Every structure is written in C-alpha cells, then in structure tokens.
C-alpha cells in the first residue's frame, strides 16, 4: 500500500517556474517507479514524466521535454517535478502515481495515485 500526497501547485504566469512535490507513505518506496500525470476537464490523463526506482531512468512527455525535470529522494520518500518556462497549456491537475513496474508512461500501469494539485498558468 502506498499513500501519496502532492504539494506545490498554484498560480503562475507564462515563463515562470514551479516545483511540485509528492510525498509517499510506504515502507517500500524504493521499489516503485514513480510518475507525474496531468489532467484537464474533458480530457484523458496525460503522461508528464516518470522515474525509475533508482532514479537512473527518466522519461518525459513530448510537450514538457526540455522544460520539466523529475527527481526522487528515496531516503525522504519524495519525488519532485521542476517545471520551467511554464505555458498556459501546462494548466491542469497534476497527479503523482506509483507503479510496481520499472518505468511506465501510461496511467493504467500505475497502482497508486495522489489526490492531485492544481497548476494554473496564465498568459
């Protein structure tokens, strides 16, 4: 069982930076691949980034590649998402998720989800 809680969302202007955090309550955090997804009303949950158990392997969605950076600290049981050069299209609810698999980019392959944190970017 993994409990996840996101933080760090808020309002930003285009070009700004924000950092999201996800804290995990589990005794086996280092066994899970972790990911970030985002969703806007009426659309499917979109893959943003994921990171492997050790942090060695990372993948990014095309729309954020080069602007966002995912990281993890297994000792503190947190992952982060540094978001730079934000765009209005980055607006959405950002969810943290944990997967039993090494590194996955689709929502069905994640087992646990946080409640989400809103990010709103104005132009």
Buried (B, 14 or more C-beta within 10 A) or exposed (E): EBEBBBBBBEEBEEEBEBBBBBBBEBEEBEEBBBBBBBBEEEEEBBBBBBBBBEBEEBBBBEBBEEBBBBBBEBEEBBBBBBBBEBBEEBBBBBBBBBBBEEBBBEBEBBBBBBEBBEBBBEE
